[in-house]
């Protein structure tokens, strides 16, 4: 499936804004992304397997927080990273 990568994480994907990954759940998708682009999962998912507070994952425009949400090859996944500062 197509995964849209935010600018701050593109250093892991050699600058690509869209990549292909697979999995039956969002969690499996994140593991496949990490297999293809080592280190990227840690930036999105914490040690308790939860989406980090500054990250947002959308599957077909619906925000998800549960890594057990099922996905299919026709789904489109957008990863967003909140900006902070003052």
Order of alpha helices (4+ residues) and beta strands (2+ residues): beta-beta-alpha-alpha-beta-beta-beta
